[in-house]
């Protein structure tokens, strides 16, 4: 088993380059198969999810060339075939193949996807959208079979704000006949990124990034070249780590607007933030004030930054409250922090964090990923 031995207590200094957004990449790759010709994706992050997608597209007959941060996807010979098992179940985002294959071929059979271990992610809103477009959805042996003689535009209201459902419906609706309206749509930057690619391929999408998205279906889609937006979660993580270690870090290749929520909270704590066109400088300070943070859907504070922010809040003066309104069971890192000397109590959706001086790990223990981030701010180990 892989282990990381981290000696904390040292400020982070220097410049870090942010890669392309994971949450965009895992949707853009399947979106590319809606085109009958080659699509080039630049600024692609190097991830195991991307590697799995490469294998999945190969199984469907697509030609895929992946070289570092660039991928060329040629779907001219793509075929629709059932994928109930195998690699498809290793990847949560494999559900985007449902919308893409449904839009391209009018059918898809995909095994129920895997994913993160903090909370199940239902796909009922995805199914609701497909059915509204005229598809029939059935379940057999853990796989979803989706088929439609013809997809027709519809007005779809999402009962809950869902990034995955918003994107999946956009994918299928791009090739449907007529106009589709998605109400209560997710507003994340990744939604805009996917819509930008689809429009470059010939789709007609308006309103991405707002609560109402309008998609006018088209008969065919062409190839194009698209550069993926920077990863705001990765950038936010480095910003928080810079603050936690009292460092001085320039986070480069970012879109500052995408980071407004985390920037605001860090500044409220007392962290010095300097924004430039495509970079943010984070300068840590000796002491921080306690703050209350609410993890919300975009443009609120990202739930994916909840765990590293919780770690940072252990270093403030006073009591902070971290509340996650997106996921109710995303505090599995808290026991690990407490093992390292933190004083955190979980009550429902909230973690009550009592701030204090940097803690020294009591022993070299196995800890979860969020706690690894916290160990950067702990004092160095000493023998004896």
C-alpha positions as CSV (number, residue, x, y, z in Angstrom):
1,X,0.0,0.0,0.0
2,X,1.2,3.5,-0.9
3,X,2.3,5.6,2.1
4,X,3.3,9.3,2.3
5,X,5.5,10.3,5.2
6,X,5.1,14.0,5.7
7,X,7.3,16.2,7.9
8,X,5.3,19.3,8.5
9,X,6.0,22.7,10.0
10,X,7.6,24.2,6.9
11,X,6.0,27.1,4.9
12,X,5.3,26.4,1.3
13,X,6.9,28.9,-1.1
14,X,7.1,29.3,-4.8
15,X,4.8,29.0,-7.9
16,X,2.5,26.1,-8.7
17,X,0.9,25.5,-12.1
18,X,-2.7,24.4,-12.1
19,X,-3.8,21.7,-14.5
20,X,-7.0,21.5,-16.4
21,X,-10.2,20.9,-14.5
22,X,-10.9,17.3,-13.7
23,X,-14.7,17.9,-13.4
24,X,-14.6,19.4,-16.9
25,X,-12.4,16.7,-18.4
26,X,-14.5,13.8,-17.3
27,X,-17.5,15.4,-19.1
28,X,-15.7,16.8,-22.2
29,X,-14.2,13.4,-23.2
30,X,-17.6,11.7,-23.6
31,X,-19.1,14.9,-25.1
32,X,-16.5,14.7,-27.9
33,X,-18.1,11.4,-29.2
34,X,-21.2,13.4,-30.3
35,X,-19.1,14.5,-33.2
36,X,-18.5,12.3,-36.2
37,X,-15.0,13.8,-36.7
38,X,-11.9,14.5,-34.6
39,X,-12.0,16.6,-31.4
40,X,-8.8,17.8,-29.8
41,X,-8.8,18.6,-26.1
42,X,-5.9,20.7,-24.7
43,X,-4.9,21.3,-21.1
44,X,-6.1,17.8,-20.2
45,X,-5.2,16.7,-16.6
46,X,-3.2,13.5,-16.2
47,X,-5.6,11.3,-14.2
48,X,-6.6,7.7,-13.8
49,X,-10.1,8.7,-14.8
50,X,-8.8,9.9,-18.1
51,X,-6.9,6.7,-18.7
52,X,-10.1,4.7,-18.0
53,X,-12.0,6.8,-20.5
54,X,-9.3,6.2,-23.1
55,X,-9.9,2.4,-22.7
56,X,-13.7,2.8,-22.7
57,X,-13.7,4.9,-25.9
58,X,-11.4,2.3,-27.5
59,X,-13.9,-0.4,-26.7
60,X,-16.6,1.6,-28.5
61,X,-14.4,1.9,-31.6
62,X,-13.1,5.4,-31.3
63,X,-9.5,6.4,-32.1
64,X,-7.8,8.0,-29.2
65,X,-4.4,9.6,-29.1
66,X,-3.4,10.8,-25.6
67,X,-0.1,12.6,-25.2
68,X,0.5,14.4,-21.9
69,X,-2.0,17.2,-21.7
70,X,-3.6,16.7,-25.1
71,X,-6.1,14.2,-26.4
72,X,-7.4,13.7,-29.9
73,X,-10.7,11.7,-30.1
74,X,-11.8,10.5,-33.5
75,X,-15.3,9.1,-33.3
76,X,-15.9,8.5,-37.0
77,X,-16.0,4.8,-36.5
78,X,-17.7,4.8,-33.1
79,X,-20.4,2.2,-32.5
80,X,-22.9,1.8,-29.7
81,X,-22.6,-1.4,-27.8
82,X,-23.7,-2.5,-24.3
83,X,-21.2,-1.8,-21.5
84,X,-22.8,-3.3,-18.4
85,X,-19.5,-4.3,-16.7
86,X,-15.8,-3.8,-16.7
87,X,-14.0,-0.4,-16.7
88,X,-17.3,1.5,-16.9
89,X,-18.0,0.6,-13.3
90,X,-14.7,1.9,-12.1
91,X,-15.6,5.5,-13.1
92,X,-18.3,7.5,-11.5
93,X,-18.4,9.9,-14.5
94,X,-19.1,7.0,-16.8
95,X,-22.7,8.1,-16.6
96,X,-21.9,10.9,-19.1
97,X,-21.6,8.1,-21.7
98,X,-25.4,7.7,-21.3
99,X,-26.2,11.1,-22.5
100,X,-23.5,11.1,-25.2
101,X,-24.4,7.7,-26.7
102,X,-28.1,8.4,-26.4
103,X,-27.6,11.6,-28.3
104,X,-25.4,10.0,-31.0
105,X,-27.2,6.7,-31.5
106,X,-30.5,6.8,-29.6
107,X,-29.5,4.1,-27.2
108,X,-27.0,3.2,-24.4
109,X,-26.5,0.4,-21.9
110,X,-24.1,1.4,-19.1
111,X,-23.3,-0.3,-15.9
112,X,-24.2,1.7,-12.8
113,X,-21.1,3.8,-12.1
114,X,-18.8,3.7,-9.1
115,X,-17.2,6.8,-7.5
116,X,-16.3,8.6,-4.3
117,X,-16.9,6.8,-1.0
118,X,-18.3,9.7,1.1
119,X,-21.9,9.5,-0.1
120,X,-24.0,7.7,-2.8
121,X,-24.8,9.9,-5.8
122,X,-28.3,9.1,-7.2
123,X,-28.9,9.6,-10.9
124,X,-32.7,10.0,-10.7
125,X,-32.5,13.5,-12.2
126,X,-30.5,12.2,-15.2
127,X,-33.2,9.5,-15.8
128,X,-35.9,12.2,-15.4
129,X,-34.2,14.2,-18.1
130,X,-33.8,11.3,-20.5
131,X,-37.4,10.3,-20.1
132,X,-38.6,13.8,-20.7
133,X,-36.7,13.8,-24.0
134,X,-38.6,10.6,-25.0
135,X,-36.3,7.9,-23.9
136,X,-37.3,4.7,-22.2
137,X,-35.1,3.7,-19.2
138,X,-34.9,0.2,-17.8
139,X,-32.6,-1.5,-15.3
140,X,-31.3,-5.0,-15.6
141,X,-28.5,-6.7,-13.6
142,X,-27.1,-3.5,-12.3
143,X,-27.0,-1.8,-15.7
144,X,-29.2,1.0,-17.2
145,X,-30.6,0.5,-20.7
146,X,-31.7,3.8,-22.3
147,X,-33.3,3.9,-25.8
148,X,-35.4,6.2,-27.9
149,X,-36.8,6.0,-31.4
150,X,-36.5,9.7,-31.5
151,X,-35.3,12.3,-29.0
152,X,-37.5,15.4,-28.8
153,X,-36.9,18.7,-27.0
154,X,-38.7,19.2,-23.7
155,X,-38.9,21.6,-20.7
156,X,-37.2,19.9,-17.8
157,X,-37.1,21.2,-14.2
158,X,-34.5,19.6,-12.0
159,X,-35.8,18.8,-8.6
160,X,-32.3,19.3,-7.2
161,X,-29.4,21.3,-8.6
162,X,-27.2,18.7,-10.2
163,X,-24.0,19.2,-12.2
164,X,-24.1,15.7,-13.6
165,X,-27.7,15.8,-14.6
166,X,-27.4,19.2,-16.2
167,X,-24.5,18.1,-18.3
168,X,-26.0,14.7,-19.2
169,X,-29.2,16.3,-20.4
170,X,-27.2,18.9,-22.4
171,X,-25.4,16.1,-24.2
172,X,-28.5,14.2,-25.2
173,X,-30.5,17.3,-26.0
174,X,-27.8,18.6,-28.3
175,X,-28.9,16.0,-30.9
176,X,-32.6,16.0,-30.1
177,X,-35.2,17.5,-32.4
178,X,-36.5,20.8,-31.2
179,X,-35.7,22.9,-28.2
180,X,-34.9,21.8,-24.7
181,X,-35.1,24.0,-21.7
182,X,-33.4,23.0,-18.4
183,X,-34.7,24.9,-15.4
184,X,-32.9,25.0,-12.0
185,X,-29.7,24.0,-13.9
186,X,-26.3,23.9,-12.2
187,X,-24.2,27.0,-12.7
188,X,-20.7,25.6,-12.2
189,X,-17.9,26.8,-14.5
190,X,-17.6,23.3,-15.8
191,X,-21.1,23.5,-17.2
192,X,-20.0,26.5,-19.2
193,X,-16.9,24.7,-20.3
194,X,-18.9,21.7,-21.7
195,X,-21.4,24.1,-23.4
196,X,-18.5,25.9,-25.0
197,X,-17.1,22.7,-26.5
198,X,-20.5,21.6,-27.7
199,X,-21.1,25.0,-29.3
200,X,-17.7,24.7,-31.0
201,X,-18.9,21.4,-32.3
202,X,-22.0,22.9,-33.8
203,X,-24.5,22.7,-31.0
204,X,-26.8,25.7,-30.2
205,X,-26.7,26.2,-26.4
206,X,-27.5,29.4,-24.6
207,X,-27.6,30.3,-20.9
208,X,-24.9,27.9,-19.6
209,X,-23.8,29.2,-16.2
210,X,-27.4,30.4,-15.3
211,X,-30.3,28.5,-13.9
212,X,-32.0,28.3,-17.3
213,X,-30.3,26.6,-20.2
214,X,-31.7,26.5,-23.7
215,X,-30.6,23.8,-26.2
216,X,-31.7,23.7,-29.8
217,X,-31.0,20.3,-31.2
218,X,-28.9,19.8,-34.3
219,X,-28.7,16.9,-36.8
220,X,-24.9,16.5,-36.8
221,X,-21.8,17.9,-35.1
222,X,-18.3,18.6,-36.3
223,X,-14.8,18.4,-34.9
224,X,-13.0,21.2,-33.1
225,X,-10.2,22.1,-30.7
226,X,-10.9,23.1,-27.1
227,X,-8.7,24.1,-24.2
228,X,-10.0,22.9,-20.8
229,X,-10.5,25.5,-18.0
230,X,-8.1,25.4,-15.0
231,X,-9.1,23.3,-12.0
232,X,-10.6,25.5,-9.4
233,X,-10.6,22.8,-6.8
234,X,-6.9,22.1,-7.2
235,X,-6.2,25.8,-7.1
236,X,-8.3,26.3,-4.0
237,X,-6.5,23.4,-2.3
238,X,-3.1,25.0,-2.9
239,X,-4.4,28.4,-1.7
240,X,-5.5,26.7,1.5
241,X,-2.3,24.9,2.0
242,X,-0.3,28.1,1.5
243,X,-2.3,29.7,4.2
244,X,-2.1,26.7,6.5
245,X,1.7,26.6,6.4
246,X,2.0,30.4,6.6
247,X,3.7,30.3,3.2
248,X,3.9,32.6,0.2
249,X,2.7,30.8,-3.0
250,X,1.7,32.0,-6.4
251,X,-1.1,29.8,-7.8
252,X,-0.7,30.2,-11.6
253,X,-3.0,29.4,-14.6
254,X,-6.3,30.1,-12.8
255,X,-9.4,32.1,-13.4
256,X,-9.7,34.2,-10.2
257,X,-13.5,34.6,-10.6
258,X,-13.9,30.9,-10.1
259,X,-12.2,31.1,-6.7
260,X,-14.1,34.1,-5.3
261,X,-15.7,32.1,-2.5
262,X,-12.5,30.6,-1.1
263,X,-10.7,33.9,-1.6
264,X,-13.3,35.7,0.4
265,X,-13.1,33.3,3.3
266,X,-9.3,33.3,3.4
267,X,-9.3,37.1,3.5
268,X,-11.9,37.1,6.2
269,X,-9.5,34.9,8.3
270,X,-6.7,37.4,7.7
271,X,-4.8,35.7,4.8
272,X,-3.3,38.2,2.3
273,X,-4.5,37.6,-1.2
274,X,-3.3,39.3,-4.4
275,X,-5.2,38.7,-7.6
276,X,-3.7,39.0,-11.1
277,X,-5.2,38.2,-14.5
278,X,-4.4,34.5,-14.5
279,X,-2.8,33.9,-11.1
280,X,-3.3,34.4,-7.3
281,X,-0.7,35.1,-4.7
282,X,-1.4,33.8,-1.2
283,X,0.6,35.1,1.7
284,X,0.0,33.4,5.0
285,X,0.0,35.3,8.4
286,X,1.1,34.3,11.9
287,X,-2.4,34.3,13.3
288,X,-5.9,33.8,11.8
289,X,-9.4,34.7,13.0
290,X,-12.1,32.0,13.2
291,X,-14.8,32.1,10.5
292,X,-18.0,30.1,9.7
293,X,-18.1,28.5,6.3
294,X,-21.0,27.0,4.4
295,X,-20.3,24.6,1.6
296,X,-22.8,25.2,-1.1
297,X,-23.4,24.7,-4.8
298,X,-21.5,27.2,-7.1
299,X,-21.0,30.1,-6.7
300,X,-20.9,29.2,-3.1
301,X,-17.9,27.7,-1.2
302,X,-17.1,24.3,-3.0
303,X,-17.9,21.2,-1.0
304,X,-14.7,19.7,-2.5
305,X,-12.7,22.2,-0.5
306,X,-14.6,21.6,2.7
307,X,-12.1,19.1,4.1
308,X,-8.9,21.1,3.5
309,X,-10.7,24.2,4.8
310,X,-11.7,22.3,7.9
311,X,-8.1,21.5,8.5
312,X,-7.1,25.1,8.2
313,X,-9.7,26.2,10.6
314,X,-8.1,24.2,13.4
315,X,-5.3,26.8,13.3
316,X,-7.5,29.9,14.0
317,X,-8.2,31.8,17.2
318,X,-11.6,30.8,18.5
319,X,-14.3,28.5,17.3
320,X,-15.3,28.0,13.6
321,X,-18.3,26.1,12.2
322,X,-18.0,24.3,8.9
323,X,-21.4,23.3,7.5
324,X,-21.8,21.2,4.3
325,X,-25.2,21.8,2.6
326,X,-24.2,19.6,-0.4
327,X,-23.3,16.3,1.3
328,X,-24.5,15.3,4.7
329,X,-21.8,12.6,5.3
330,X,-18.6,14.2,4.2
331,X,-16.8,14.4,7.6
332,X,-14.9,11.1,7.5
333,X,-11.6,13.1,7.8
334,X,-12.5,14.6,11.2
335,X,-11.6,11.5,13.3
336,X,-8.2,11.5,11.6
337,X,-7.7,15.2,12.5
338,X,-8.7,14.5,16.1
339,X,-6.1,11.7,16.2
340,X,-3.5,14.3,15.3
341,X,-4.5,16.6,18.1
342,X,-7.3,18.7,16.6
343,X,-10.5,19.4,18.6
344,X,-13.4,19.0,16.3
345,X,-17.0,17.8,17.0
346,X,-19.4,16.8,14.3
347,X,-23.1,17.6,14.8
348,X,-25.3,16.7,11.8
349,X,-24.1,18.6,8.7
350,X,-21.8,20.8,10.8
351,X,-18.3,20.4,12.2
352,X,-17.6,22.6,15.2
353,X,-13.9,23.3,15.2
354,X,-12.0,24.7,18.2
355,X,-8.9,26.5,17.0
356,X,-5.5,26.4,18.6
357,X,-1.8,26.2,18.0
358,X,-0.2,23.8,15.5
359,X,-0.4,20.2,16.7
360,X,2.4,17.7,16.7
361,X,1.4,14.2,15.4
362,X,1.6,11.7,18.3
363,X,3.0,9.0,16.1
364,X,3.6,8.1,12.4
365,X,0.1,6.9,11.6
366,X,-1.9,6.0,8.6
367,X,-4.2,8.9,7.8
368,X,-6.7,9.9,5.1
369,X,-6.0,12.3,2.3
370,X,-7.5,15.4,4.0
371,X,-5.5,14.8,7.1
372,X,-2.4,14.6,5.0
373,X,-3.1,18.2,4.0
374,X,-3.4,19.1,7.7
375,X,-0.1,17.3,8.5
376,X,1.7,20.0,6.4
377,X,0.9,22.5,9.1
378,X,1.9,20.3,12.0
379,X,5.2,20.5,13.7
380,X,8.1,18.3,12.5
381,X,8.4,14.8,14.0
382,X,11.0,14.2,16.6
383,X,12.6,11.0,17.7
384,X,11.9,9.7,21.1
